[in-house]
Amino acid sequence: MGRVYNFSAGPAVLPEEVLREAADEMLDYRGTGMSVMEMSHRSKAFEEIITAAEQDLRDLMGIPDNYKVLFLQGGASQQFAMIPMNLMKNRVADYIITGQWAKKAAKEAEKYGKVNRIASSEDKTFSYIPDCSDLPVSEDADYVYICENNTIYGTKFKELPNTKGKTLVADVSSCFLSEPVDVTKYGIIYGGVQKNIGPAGVVIVIIREDLITEDVLPGTPTMLTYKTHADAKSLYNTPPAYGIYICGKVFKWIKAMGGLEAMKERNEKKAKVLYDFLDQSSLFKGTVAKADRSLMNVPFVTGDTELDAKFVKEAKAAGLENLKGHRSVGGMRASIYNAMPYEGVVALVDFMKKFEEENL
Ligand SMILES: *Cc1c(COP(=O)(O)O)cnc(C)c1O
């Protein structure tokens, strides 16, 4: 059997070209006689890999010189603790709750200080992004936290919140490199790479230099201090070397595709095919406010849980995998990250049309 169209929310589809290249280099990475998995993270070959990866990411996102790029482990979830441990000087932070991931991050931060939930969309099962133009930002808040793209619910901030001068911290796990971004608007941008960039095991943290200090909460482990990793250029201890290598290949792939402007155009084109179909369908419907729709994660339902299950099962048999919605929402979800080809979305819509005809 060949490759399927994989709509998984994460770990998720990677560009086929990248996987082929990695396969070609598996036994002998460019004349080193070994796999990247087998080489020292202090070797010249690996130093070139991590340096190029960082530079390519800087080029893609236009990351200014006063920001560090860190390749860390522990997933996005570990950042839920690392952020307050490093940033909570006043032990106060404001969180905007737009889904399970923001909720978890806020709960974790509560272990370290006072958390103000200054906005939430939980009243309507996180199906929209609240108006964040004039929120009651706390005067002594160390930062304002958002989850920019809500992987489970399928919403995205189209406009960043007005933080009234406070540092913005954003979890971009599921929209990393999906469109151009103005890094200067953030204090920290971070994300697990397994949604839109690479294999699980790497989390990338882009952090403004003034936020990297020794003045962290008492008891903060060395490994959870940003300064440790910034000073050592992500090589304080053994980094997730193979994962970084694949991320580097994906950065080169995005560059070759035309960069983030081109990614945005491609992602908008893909999402439009699916959303346009949902908007006229008499069987399927999207579940979130139109203005807040994500380009990456598209949840939809038929309104009948048995029919939903039938759809997921038959789609799988047709080579369209991982369309089951998150267990907390039900229904279906198509994650159409950077590496999902346009043809994959067209195949999904064609299948939905056929299913609609057969089941109406
Ligand atoms: C998947 C996801 C997480 C959790 O990532 P882990 O790497 O598994 O900890 C956090 N935030 C968002 C937005 C996600 O999509």
PDBQT file of the ligand as one rigid body, heavy atoms in Angstrom, charges set to zero:
ROOT
HETATM    1  C1  LIG A 401      -0.456  19.586  20.455  1.00  0.00    +0.000 C 
HETATM    2  C2  LIG A 401      -0.497  20.887  21.138  1.00  0.00    +0.000 A 
HETATM    3  C3  LIG A 401       0.081  21.064  22.411  1.00  0.00    +0.000 A 
HETATM    4  C4  LIG A 401       0.718  19.941  23.181  1.00  0.00    +0.000 C 
HETATM    5  O1  LIG A 401       1.925  19.597  22.610  1.00  0.00    +0.000 OA
HETATM    6  P1  LIG A 401       2.893  18.518  23.263  1.00  0.00    +0.000 P 
HETATM    7  O2  LIG A 401       4.124  18.691  22.437  1.00  0.00    +0.000 OA
HETATM    8  O3  LIG A 401       2.241  17.196  23.123  1.00  0.00    +0.000 OA
HETATM    9  O4  LIG A 401       3.108  18.884  24.688  1.00  0.00    +0.000 OA
HETATM   10  C5  LIG A 401       0.054  22.322  22.965  1.00  0.00    +0.000 A 
HETATM   11  N1  LIG A 401      -0.500  23.359  22.329  1.00  0.00    +0.000 NA
HETATM   12  C6  LIG A 401      -1.069  23.215  21.112  1.00  0.00    +0.000 A 
HETATM   13  C7  LIG A 401      -1.666  24.412  20.449  1.00  0.00    +0.000 C 
HETATM   14  C8  LIG A 401      -1.078  21.990  20.491  1.00  0.00    +0.000 A 
HETATM   15  O5  LIG A 401      -1.647  21.855  19.280  1.00  0.00    +0.000 OA
ENDROOT
TORSDOF 0
